[in-house]
Amino acid sequence: MSVKPIVDTLRLLHGGTFLDKCSEELASAVKAVDETGKPGKVTITLELKKMGGAMSVLANVTSKQPEPKPDSDMFWPTVEGNLSLNNPNQRSLDLRPVNTQPAEARPVEMGNAEAPRAVTA
């Protein structure tokens, strides 16, 4: 008799949900590593104990996912030692919002003018 693949045993643990949990932890770690570029880790632990003639298996899966680096804010230093959102060495522009209301459509009267004709070549 040959040794059966470990996934067959993992599929039996926790009523069949342990392998799904392992897959979810792996997918979550892969996404975090891809986003941050930092290493991650997934650990599957099987603790085995003999219980009379049977075997107790305590299964656990954990993952250590890299934390995303927080975004930094950009400020300009002033001569007083303060931080400013505006560059103190640059003049500010007097910007105002533009009116975004659509203009009223008015009909155009053609009067006695001829209608436009198609140009033929």
Contact map, one row per residue, 1 for C-alpha under 8 A:
1110000000000000000000000000000000000000000000000000000000000000000000000000000000000000000000000000000000000000000000000
1111000000000000000000000000000000000000000000000000000000000000000000000000000000000000000000000000000000000000000000000
1111100000000000000000000000000000000000000000000000000000000000000000000000000000000000000000000000000000000000000000000
0111110100000000000000000000000000000000000000000000000000000000000000000000000000000000000000000000000000000000000000000
0011111110000000000000000000000000000000000000000000000000000000000000000000000000000000000000000000000000000000000000000
0001111111000000000000000000000000000000000000000000000000000000000000000000000000000000000000000000000000000000000000000
0000111111100000001000000000000000000000000000000000000000000000000000000000000000000000000000000000000000000000000000000
0001111111110000000000000000000000000000000000000000000000000000000000000000000000000000000000000000000000000000000000000
0000111111111000000000000000000000000000000000000000000000000000000000000000000000000000000000000000000000000000000000000
0000011111111001011000000000000000000000000000000000000000000000000000000000000000000000000000000000000000000000000000000
0000001111111011111000000000000000000000000000000000000000000000000000000000000000000000000000000000000000000000000000000
0000000111111111010000000000000000000000000000000000000000000000000000000000000000000000000000000000000000000000000000000
0000000011111111111000000000000000000000000000000000000000100000000000000000000000000000000000000000000000000000000000000
0000000000011111110000000000000000000000000000000000000000000000000000000000000000000000000000000000000000000000000000000
0000000000111111110000000000000000000000000000000000000000000000000000000000000000000000000000000000000000000000000000000
0000000001111111111100000000000000000000000000000000000000000000000000000000000000000000000000000000000000000000000000000
0000000000101111111110000000000000000000000000000000000000000000000000000000000000000000000000000000000000000000000000000
0000000001111111111111000000000000000000000000000000000000100000000000000000000000000000000000000000000000000000000000000
0000001001101001111111100000000000000000000000000000000000000000000000000000000000000000000000000000000000000000000000000
0000000000000001111111110000000000000000000000000000000000000000000000000000000000000000000000000000000000000000000000000
0000000000000000111111111000000000000000000000000000000000001000000000000000000000000000000000000000000000000000000000000
0000000000000000011111111100000000000000000100000000000000001000000000000000000000000000000000000000000000000000000000000
0000000000000000001111111110000000000000000000000000000000000000000000000000000000000000000000000000000000000000000000000
0000000000000000000111111111000000000000000000000000000000000000000000000000000000000000000000000000000000000000000000000
0000000000000000000011111111100000000000010000000000000000001110000000000000000000000000000000000000000000000000000000000
0000000000000000000001111111110000000000010000000000000000000010000000000000000000000000000000000000000000000000000000000
0000000000000000000000111111111000000000000000000000000000000000000000000000000000000000000000000000000000000000000000000
0000000000000000000000011111111100000000000000000000000000000000100000000000000000000000000000000000000000000000000000000
0000000000000000000000001111111110000001110000000000000000000011110000000000000000000000000000000000000000000000000000000
0000000000000000000000000111111111000001000000000000000000000000000000000000000000000000000000000000000000000000000000000
0000000000000000000000000011111111100000000000000000000000000000000000000000000000000000000000000000000000000000000000000
0000000000000000000000000001111111111001000000000000000000000000111100000000000000000000000000000000000000000000000000000
0000000000000000000000000000111111111111000000000000000000000000110000000000000000000000000000000000000000000000000000000
0000000000000000000000000000011111111100000000000000000000000000000000000000000000000000000000000000000000000000000000000
0000000000000000000000000000001111111000000000000000000000000000000100000000000000000000000000000000000000000000000000000
0000000000000000000000000000000111111100000000000000000000000000011110000000000000000000000000000000000000000000000000000
0000000000000000000000000000000111111110000000000000000000000000000000000000000000000000000000000000000000000000000000000
0000000000000000000000000000000011011111000000000000000000000000010000000000000000000000000000000000000000000000000000000
0000000000000000000000000000000010001111100000000000000000000000110000000000000000000000000000000000000000000000000000000
0000000000000000000000000000110110000111110000000000000000000011110000000000000000000000000000000000000000000000000000000
0000000000000000000000000000100000000011111000000000000000000011100000000000000000000000000000000000000000000000000000000
0000000000000000000000001100100000000001111100000000000000001111000000000000000000000000000000000000000000000000000000000
0000000000000000000000000000000000000000111110000000000000001110000000000000000000000000000000000000000000000000000000000
0000000000000000000001000000000000000000011111000000000000111100000000000000000000000000000000000000000000000000000000000
0000000000000000000000000000000000000000001111100000000001111000000000000000000000000000000000000000000000000000000000000
0000000000000000000000000000000000000000000111110000000011110000000000000000000000000000000000000000000000000000000000000
0000000000000000000000000000000000000000000011111000000111100000000000000000000000000000000000000000000000000000000000000
0000000000000000000000000000000000000000000001111100001111000000000000000000000000000000000000000000000000000000000000000
0000000000000000000000000000000000000000000000111110001110000000000000000000000000000000000000000000000000000000000000000
0000000000000000000000000000000000000000000000011111111100000000000000000000000000000000000000000000000000000000000000000
0000000000000000000000000000000000000000000000001111111100000000000000000000000000000000000000000000000000000000000000000
0000000000000000000000000000000000000000000000000111111000000000000000000000000000000000000000000000000000000000000000000
0000000000000000000000000000000000000000000000000111111000000000000000000000000000000000000000000000000000000000000000000
0000000000000000000000000000000000000000000000000111111100000000000000000000000000000000000000000000000000000000000000000
0000000000000000000000000000000000000000000000011111111110000000000000000000000000000000000000000000000000000000000000000
0000000000000000000000000000000000000000000000111110011111000000000000000000000000000000000000000000000000000000000000000
0000000000000000000000000000000000000000000001111000001111100000000000000000000000000000000000000000000000000000000000000
0000000000000000000000000000000000000000000011110000000111110000000000000000000000000000000000000000000000000000000000000
0000000000001000010000000000000000000000000111100000000011111000000000000000000000000000000000000000000000000000000000000
0000000000000000000000000000000000000000000111000000000001111100000000000000000000000000000000000000000000000000000000000
0000000000000000000011001000000000000000011110000000000000111110000000000000000000000000000000000000000000000000000000000
0000000000000000000000001000000000000000011100000000000000011111000000000000000000000000000000000000000000000000000000000
0000000000000000000000001100100000000001111000000000000000001111100000000000000000000000000000000000000000000000000000000
0000000000000000000000000000100000000001110000000000000000000111110000000000000000000000000000000000000000000000000000000
0000000000000000000000000001100110000011100000000000000000000011111000000000000000000000000000000000000000000000000000000
0000000000000000000000000000100110010111000000000000000000000001111100000000000000000000000000000000000000000000000000000
0000000000000000000000000000000100010000000000000000000000000000111110000000000000000000000000000000000000000000000000000
0000000000000000000000000000000100110000000000000000000000000000011111000000000000000000000000000000000000000000000000000
0000000000000000000000000000000000010000000000000000000000000000001111100000000000000000000000000000000000000000000000000
0000000000000000000000000000000000000000000000000000000000000000000111110000000000000000000000000000000000000000000000000
0000000000000000000000000000000000000000000000000000000000000000000011111000000000000000000000000000000000000000000000000
0000000000000000000000000000000000000000000000000000000000000000000001111100000000000000000000000000000000000000000000000
0000000000000000000000000000000000000000000000000000000000000000000000111110000000000000000000000000000000000000000000000
0000000000000000000000000000000000000000000000000000000000000000000000011111000000001000000000000000000000000000000000000
0000000000000000000000000000000000000000000000000000000000000000000000001111100000111100000000000000000000000000000000000
0000000000000000000000000000000000000000000000000000000000000000000000000111110000111111000000000000000000000000000000000
0000000000000000000000000000000000000000000000000000000000000000000000000011111011110011000000000000000000000000000000000
0000000000000000000000000000000000000000000000000000000000000000000000000001111111110001000000000000000000000000000000000
0000000000000000000000000000000000000000000000000000000000000000000000000000111111000000000000000000000000000000000000000
0000000000000000000000000000000000000000000000000000000000000000000000000000011111000000000000000000000000000000000000000
0000000000000000000000000000000000000000000000000000000000000000000000000000111111100000000000000000000000000000000000000
0000000000000000000000000000000000000000000000000000000000000000000000000000111111110000000000000000000000000000000000000
0000000000000000000000000000000000000000000000000000000000000000000000000011110011111000000000000000000000000000000000000
0000000000000000000000000000000000000000000000000000000000000000000000000011110001111111000000000000000000000000000000000
0000000000000000000000000000000000000000000000000000000000000000000000000111000000111110000000000000000000000000000000000
0000000000000000000000000000000000000000000000000000000000000000000000000011000000011111010000000000000000000000000000000
0000000000000000000000000000000000000000000000000000000000000000000000000001100000011111110000000000000000000000000000000
0000000000000000000000000000000000000000000000000000000000000000000000000001110000010111111000000000000000000000000000000
0000000000000000000000000000000000000000000000000000000000000000000000000000000000000011111000000000000000000000000000000
0000000000000000000000000000000000000000000000000000000000000000000000000000000000000111111100000000000000000000000000000
0000000000000000000000000000000000000000000000000000000000000000000000000000000000000001111110000000000000000000000000000
0000000000000000000000000000000000000000000000000000000000000000000000000000000000000000011111000000000000000000000000000
0000000000000000000000000000000000000000000000000000000000000000000000000000000000000000001111100000000000000000000000000
0000000000000000000000000000000000000000000000000000000000000000000000000000000000000000000111110000000000000000000000000
0000000000000000000000000000000000000000000000000000000000000000000000000000000000000000000011111000000000000000000000000
0000000000000000000000000000000000000000000000000000000000000000000000000000000000000000000001111100000000000000000000000
0000000000000000000000000000000000000000000000000000000000000000000000000000000000000000000000111110000000000000000000000
0000000000000000000000000000000000000000000000000000000000000000000000000000000000000000000000011111000000000000000000000
0000000000000000000000000000000000000000000000000000000000000000000000000000000000000000000000001111100000000000000000000
0000000000000000000000000000000000000000000000000000000000000000000000000000000000000000000000000111110000000000000000000
0000000000000000000000000000000000000000000000000000000000000000000000000000000000000000000000000011111000000000000000000
0000000000000000000000000000000000000000000000000000000000000000000000000000000000000000000000000001111100000000000000000
0000000000000000000000000000000000000000000000000000000000000000000000000000000000000000000000000000111110000000000000000
0000000000000000000000000000000000000000000000000000000000000000000000000000000000000000000000000000011111000000000000000
0000000000000000000000000000000000000000000000000000000000000000000000000000000000000000000000000000001111100000000000000
0000000000000000000000000000000000000000000000000000000000000000000000000000000000000000000000000000000111110000000000000
0000000000000000000000000000000000000000000000000000000000000000000000000000000000000000000000000000000011111000000000000
0000000000000000000000000000000000000000000000000000000000000000000000000000000000000000000000000000000001111100000000000
0000000000000000000000000000000000000000000000000000000000000000000000000000000000000000000000000000000000111110000000000
0000000000000000000000000000000000000000000000000000000000000000000000000000000000000000000000000000000000011111111000000
0000000000000000000000000000000000000000000000000000000000000000000000000000000000000000000000000000000000001111100000000
0000000000000000000000000000000000000000000000000000000000000000000000000000000000000000000000000000000000000111110000000
0000000000000000000000000000000000000000000000000000000000000000000000000000000000000000000000000000000000000111111000000
0000000000000000000000000000000000000000000000000000000000000000000000000000000000000000000000000000000000000101111100000
0000000000000000000000000000000000000000000000000000000000000000000000000000000000000000000000000000000000000100111110000
0000000000000000000000000000000000000000000000000000000000000000000000000000000000000000000000000000000000000000011111000
0000000000000000000000000000000000000000000000000000000000000000000000000000000000000000000000000000000000000000001111100
0000000000000000000000000000000000000000000000000000000000000000000000000000000000000000000000000000000000000000000111110
0000000000000000000000000000000000000000000000000000000000000000000000000000000000000000000000000000000000000000000011111
0000000000000000000000000000000000000000000000000000000000000000000000000000000000000000000000000000000000000000000001111
0000000000000000000000000000000000000000000000000000000000000000000000000000000000000000000000000000000000000000000000111
